[in-house]
């Protein structure tokens, strides 16, 4: 019995060690995936799309669904030498199955362009909206208003207090708004985008219409759309607000800057 007890203890110890190793490897794979995603994002902003694809493929191998979605964008936008619309759809499918709501939205738009079954489009948009992607709700409302989809049932799904029957006419704060801010105030730069539609989608998704504004800046011959959040009296208030941002707004490494520095960029173009 003593021998059996010692063997049992050794077996349990080995199992515990194996479990720790698996957890450790899982954590490291997640870290590597995030590094690959960030490196891909930097390459994309710099216009190095083939390099971005390499990094995002590595992240996708670690089940990074945002990287899968971005691979779909690269193909759909024709940024790659081997761009293929069918590959775009496949990446959107994979990311959507993983719960990445924006992928379902873009997949639905792809199907609309291909004149696919409208029922499949509706299912993708409904799942995207249910997962918190506000532009999908706008698209559903538009399709229903145009008679392409059946009218929504009386019980509409609400996301963050927004139903499909809300007004679609949303406004965006831009350079004119930023030019009217106090130069000695501070703001938080959230992210830069290569396309105007993407910055508006980001604003829609996170419901930032009355709290964030975008401006353009030339970089290496390309135009970037930079998104800033809020107007704060001093750096301390801006830093406190940055710490209180929801995780989805913090993951891109927001940084503080003065309104004056933003206005200098606007006035120099």
Secondary structure, DSSP 8 states (H G I E B T S, - for coil): -HHHHHHHHHHHHHHHHHHHHHHHHHHHHHHHHHHHHHHHHHHHHTT-HHHHHHHHHHHHTTT-HHHHHHHHHHHHTT-STT--HHHHHHHHHHHHHTT-HHHHHHHHHHHHHTT--HHHHHHHHHHHHHTT-HHHHHHHHHHHHTTSS----SS---BTTB-TTS------B-HHHHHTS-TT-EEEEEEEESSHHHHHHHHHHHT-TTTEEEEEEEETTEEEEEEEEEEESSHHHHHHHHHTS-HHHHTT--EEEEHHHHHHHHHT-
